[in-house]
């Protein structure tokens, strides 16, 4: 107000958009901030005078996704056919364990009940870059999927050799 700049105008001027770069160099995608500001401005009639002590505020935030940080996983097939998943991502109530088990289950074509998740121990579980910003379904999920696909391929290769058949 002291600068004589419209509140919506200054927010639009400073808003990030598709392709903007974050402070850490991440290219931003799925950004609808300017559209949201415009819709809020229209819906709330920001120019309307309100009684003292009453107002409308606009704020925005950015969720750091870190989808560019790698994760890793190990899928071990045990002698009894059960599967053990070793991963570094931490379950904090967000459902990571079940999601990652479901990915292994789908790739290996077995029940989720036949998959156990190893307790995280930095001595033998692979590294994950932290449990933050809802990244584990994408980052750990892709690492788990690749590990399960590799385990499946190895099983089929061994079976093919023993059965004198093609792996497919």
C-alpha angles and dihedrals in degrees: 000000000000089000092049092237121140109247092231093046094054092048092050090048092054099037120115119233141190108311096017116140120240124223090268095048097261114148107233121229134182091028116164100161098123092048090049093050091051093049092048091048091052095044096048100040093226094191092061114109113239133196118273111283093024125099149135123248133194123205135162137192140196125228111213105224104183091197089152093066112096126237130192138205141185123214113196122191110210126213092258092054095254118130131228120202120207114193137151099222115109125229108225099163096288094109099252095140096053094043093051091045090052090053091052090044092054095047095044094039094229135119119277086235089069092059123085126188118224117232111257112259121162089219094068113003118089122251126267121184098238142295103268140112099022092282103135100081088057104032103032090032092060092046090050092047092052092047092049091047090051092048090049091049091050091050092050092047092052092045091048091052093049093045095040088235139121115275092237 
